């Protein structure tokens, strides 16, 4: 599964050691997961995030995920349910079964719905048990 660096937009090959060690070009440890069928489009039109927004996103994601180590890599695979047409959805079952991650619906390019109620309830209930 290829990945794209969120800082320099470089595409990393499948099973690259840079996912663990950081991007060789810029040192970033944040990566987008890219599905094989989207790889060519990502090469032609890479996702680019402005510096200020990227830093805010990285900080927020680390806080939400409870990642305290700056050296720990973070891979963003944010779609668990994608609307592909009226009444048609692509469902990432593995993502949906992972209770530690929020349920995220992709409505269209750049528009997502995040089910915070379920995520926060699950986290709150889990904290009560501890």
Buried (B, 14 or more C-beta within 10 A) or exposed (E): BBBBBBBBBBBBEEEBEBBEEBBEEEEBBBBBBBBEEEBEEBEEEBEEBEEEEBEEBBEEBBEEEEBEEEEEBBEBBBBBBBBEEEEEEEEBEEBEEEEEBBBBBBEEEEEEEEBEEEBEEBBEEEEEEE
